Amino acid sequence: MRVLSSIRTVHYRLLAVLWTVGIPVAMAVPAENLPGPQSFLGVDKIVHVVLFAGFGGLWLRVLCPPDHERLFSLFRRRGGFFFVVGVLFAGATEIYQPLLPIRRLADPYDVTADLVGFTAAFVGYYVYHVRRADRASA
């Protein structure tokens, strides 16, 4: 934990940008390089959950720093806007895949996995940072 506490918001911003750029790059891997058909809860879905949980967690850390004095209102305002942006980004990653010449198909289960990871990041950030800060200030 000591390493994470020494990382500043500017570092999280760089990590968040790199993570965000990495998502469409990862989604553009040609289909023939991926394993064959998988079950509903295959490795592919786990990757989607992890990618979007990281995306959500990093950007929430940037937009709503846990040491901010009014974290709850900041989380509601910025976090709410970011939630809409993240949902649109999750949908866009699936919409653009069939447009690329890499034989990838849009999969509604992938979007579902994206949203599960993204929502988990929000819930985790709220419970671990926002709610804790709100209780400490009361």
C-alpha positions in Angstrom: 0.0 0.0 0.0 2.9 2.4 0.6 3.7 2.5 -3.1 0.1 3.4 -4.0 0.0 6.2 -1.4 3.2 7.8 -3.0 1.6 7.9 -6.5 0.2 11.4 -7.2 -2.9 12.2 -9.2 -0.8 13.2 -12.2 0.7 9.7 -12.3 -2.8 8.2 -12.1 -3.8 10.4 -15.0 -1.0 9.1 -17.1 -1.9 5.5 -16.2 -5.5 6.2 -16.9 -4.7 7.6 -20.4 -2.5 4.7 -21.2 -5.1 2.2 -19.9 -7.8 3.9 -22.0 -5.7 3.8 -25.2 -4.8 0.2 -24.5 -8.5 -0.9 -24.4 -9.3 -0.2 -28.1 -5.8 -1.6 -29.0 -6.6 -4.8 -27.2 -10.1 -5.0 -28.8 -8.5 -4.7 -32.2 -6.5 -8.0 -31.9 -7.4 -10.0 -35.0 -9.9 -12.8 -34.3 -7.6 -15.5 -35.7 -5.1 -14.7 -32.9 -7.7 -15.5 -30.2 -8.6 -19.0 -28.9 -11.7 -20.7 -30.4 -15.3 -20.3 -29.2 -15.6 -19.9 -25.5 -18.3 -20.4 -23.0 -20.3 -17.4 -21.7 -17.9 -16.9 -18.8 -14.7 -17.6 -20.8 -11.3 -15.9 -20.5 -12.4 -13.3 -23.0 -15.2 -12.1 -20.7 -12.8 -12.0 -17.7 -10.4 -9.9 -19.7 -13.3 -7.5 -20.5 -14.2 -7.2 -16.8 -10.6 -6.5 -15.8 -10.0 -4.0 -18.6 -13.1 -1.9 -17.7 -12.6 -2.3 -13.9 -9.1 -0.8 -14.3 -10.4 1.9 -16.7 -13.1 2.9 -14.2 -10.9 2.7 -11.1 -8.0 4.7 -12.6 -10.2 7.5 -14.0 -12.2 7.7 -10.7 -9.0 8.1 -8.8 -8.0 11.0 -11.2 -11.5 12.7 -11.3 -12.3 12.2 -7.6 -9.1 12.1 -5.6 -9.7 10.5 -2.2 -8.0 13.3 -0.3 -10.4 15.9 -1.7 -12.4 17.6 1.1 -15.7 17.4 -0.6 -15.3 13.9 -2.1 -19.0 12.9 -1.9 -20.2 15.8 -4.0 -17.3 15.5 -6.4 -18.0 11.8 -6.8 -21.7 12.6 -7.6 -20.9 15.3 -10.1 -17.8 14.0 -11.9 -18.5 10.4 -11.3 -22.0 10.6 -12.7 -20.7 12.2 -15.8 -17.9 9.7 -16.1 -20.3 6.8 -15.7 -22.2 8.0 -18.8 -19.0 8.4 -20.7 -17.8 5.0 -19.7 -21.0 3.3 -20.7 -20.8 5.0 -24.1 -17.1 3.9 -24.4 -18.0 0.3 -23.6 -20.6 0.3 -26.3 -18.3 2.1 -28.8 -15.6 -0.6 -28.3 -18.0 -3.2 -29.6 -19.5 -1.1 -32.4 -16.1 -0.3 -34.0 -14.8 -3.9 -34.0 -16.9 -5.2 -36.9 -15.9 -2.1 -38.9 -12.2 -3.1 -38.8 -10.8 -5.6 -41.3 -9.8 -8.0 -38.6 -12.9 -10.4 -38.6 -14.1 -9.4 -35.1 -17.8 -9.3 -34.3 -19.7 -7.2 -31.9 -20.8 -9.3 -28.9 -23.5 -8.1 -26.5 -21.9 -10.4 -23.8 -18.7 -8.4 -24.2 -20.5 -5.2 -23.5 -22.2 -6.8 -20.5 -18.8 -7.9 -19.2 -17.4 -4.3 -19.8 -20.3 -2.9 -17.8 -19.9 -5.4 -15.0 -16.2 -4.4 -14.6 -17.0 -0.7 -14.9 -19.8 -0.8 -12.4 -17.6 -2.9 -10.0 -15.0 -0.1 -10.1 -17.7 2.4 -9.2 -19.0 0.4 -6.3 -15.5 -0.4 -5.0 -14.4 3.2 -5.2 -17.5 4.4 -3.5 -17.3 1.9 -0.7 -13.5 2.2 -0.2 -13.0 5.9 -0.6 -16.2 8.0 -0.8 -18.3 6.3 1.9 -15.3 6.0 4.2 -14.4 9.7 3.8 -18.1 10.7 4.3 -18.2 8.7 7.6 -14.9 10.2 8.7 -16.1 13.8 8.2 -19.3 13.1 10.1 
